[in-house]
């Protein structure tokens, strides 16, 4: 009787143990950063994206987890020929996420290594195709954003069939090959020097034009000033002549005496002039005798 009870107890314990094992193997947890594909005997059955505790059929169903976050993939540096036939060493990276676990599993399997190989091929082809139509200055300027958006759209369209969404493709570094760097730098220096020479020539031309305009304005101003001066001088001389004439008409004798005295002052004021004249010369008349009043002068 005791043996029978012992066997029943051991059987119950075994059943409970098996039940615990089966229940434990049927439960699994989905994290917030994961999405799960359930396969039954290797065949996909369902996709679980809600985080939390879930169940599966023990021994028959397998849980395959995929990361639902953005994933990075760095491409090795490669040489690309641009549209202007220049060579460029391009170092790029791609950001992607798995959006359809079933399609991803059917295309590349359960690991990330397969999709990285496909990304390498697709991104490299798109880089060569797009950059092959662009100039070097576009790649090195603000146009790079437009170029990268075009590459991203092409890669995203090709990778859609793998259950992957490409969020971004970026060129991290773009360098010239060593043998071309010096030639490019010399060409850029020559171009800058040409622009500088042209700027200096245009500046010299503008300077000469400004000087010519200023000289012309100066000549015009001086001519106008001289004309005004000559006109005023003529008016003054005319007024002086008129004054002299009026004075001469009023008292010719006084005017003659006054003009003679003016001539003496101009001739002898410095004290160094030497005149050779006859003692009877009319110029010395007033020095020999005082001038007499005019015949019609008032007494």
Residue pairs with C-beta under 8 A, 6 or more apart in sequence:
22 58
25 58
25 59
26 55
26 56
26 57
26 58
27 53
27 54
27 55
28 36
28 53
28 54
28 55
28 56
28 63
29 52
29 53
29 54
30 36
30 48
30 49
30 50
30 51
30 52
30 54
30 65
31 51
32 51
33 67
33 68
33 69
34 51
34 65
34 66
34 67
34 68
35 47
35 48
35 49
35 65
35 66
35 68
35 98
35 101
36 47
36 48
36 49
36 54
36 63
36 64
36 65
36 66
36 101
37 44
37 46
37 47
37 48
37 63
37 64
37 66
37 101
37 102
37 105
38 44
38 45
38 46
38 47
38 48
38 56
38 61
38 62
38 63
38 64
39 45
39 61
39 62
39 64
40 57
40 60
40 61
40 62
41 60
42 62
44 102
44 105
44 106
45 61
47 101
47 102
48 54
49 68
56 62
56 63
64 101
64 105
64 110
66 98
66 101
66 104
67 98
67 112
68 97
68 98
69 97
70 95
70 96
70 97
70 167
71 95
71 96
71 97
71 98
71 112
72 93
72 94
72 95
73 93
73 94
73 95
73 96
73 116
73 119
73 120
74 92
74 93
75 91
75 92
75 93
75 94
75 119
75 120
75 123
75 124
77 89
77 90
77 91
77 173
78 89
78 90
78 124
78 127
79 87
79 88
79 89
79 90
79 177
80 87
80 88
80 89
80 90
80 127
80 128
80 131
80 132
81 87
81 88
81 128
81 131
81 132
82 88
82 131
82 132
82 134
82 135
82 136
82 139
83 131
83 132
83 133
83 134
83 135
84 135
84 136
86 136
86 176
86 180
86 184
87 176
87 177
87 180
88 131
88 136
88 139
88 174
88 175
88 176
88 177
89 173
89 174
89 175
89 176
89 177
90 127
90 131
90 171
90 173
90 174
91 171
91 172
91 173
91 174
91 175
92 123
92 127
92 169
92 170
92 171
92 172
93 169
93 170
93 172
94 119
94 123
94 155
94 166
94 168
94 169
94 170
95 166
95 167
95 168
95 169
96 115
96 119
96 159
96 164
96 165
96 166
96 167
97 164
97 165
97 167
98 104
98 115
98 163
98 164
99 163
99 164
99 165
100 163
101 163
102 163
103 161
103 162
103 163
104 115
104 162
104 163
104 164
105 163
106 163
107 114
107 115
107 161
107 162
107 163
108 114
108 115
108 118
108 162
115 162
115 164
118 159
118 162
119 155
119 159
119 164
122 155
122 158
122 159
123 151
123 155
123 169
126 151
126 154
126 155
126 158
126 169
127 151
129 154
130 147
130 150
130 151
130 154
131 139
131 147
134 143
134 147
138 144
138 147
139 147
139 171
139 174
140 174
144 171
148 168
148 169
148 170
148 171
151 169
152 166
152 167
152 168
152 169
155 166
155 169
156 165
156 166
159 165
159 166
176 184
244 255
247 254
247 255
248 255
251 294
252 294
253 291
253 293
253 294
253 297
254 294
257 286
257 291
260 283
260 285
260 286
261 286
263 283
264 286
264 287
267 273
267 275
277 283
277 284
279 288
